[in-house]
């Protein structure tokens, strides 16, 4: 269900990405391209039931990417028609990714 293109707004918080529009492309090969007008990130994704596991592989700001061995774990809360998903933090040690994805609400765009 997560495969496709999504858009939303990063929640307020202590990062430069707070309140920024975000787009995300979850591809069939389980790679991700996501980010804002400030930075783009690539990574991997895997869904097991309603559990999402993500990693970073690169960023347009190299120091902003999380180490690839730091896996972010989130629960996916879906709207009844699966057009909106909210990421609920279950565990993520990456200080850059955690505030961006925690409680992030995305709407499917394609």
Helices and strands as residue ranges (DSSP letters): E 4-9, E 21-26, E 31-35, E 40-48, E 51-59, G 62-64, E 72-78, E 84-91, H 95-101, E 105-108
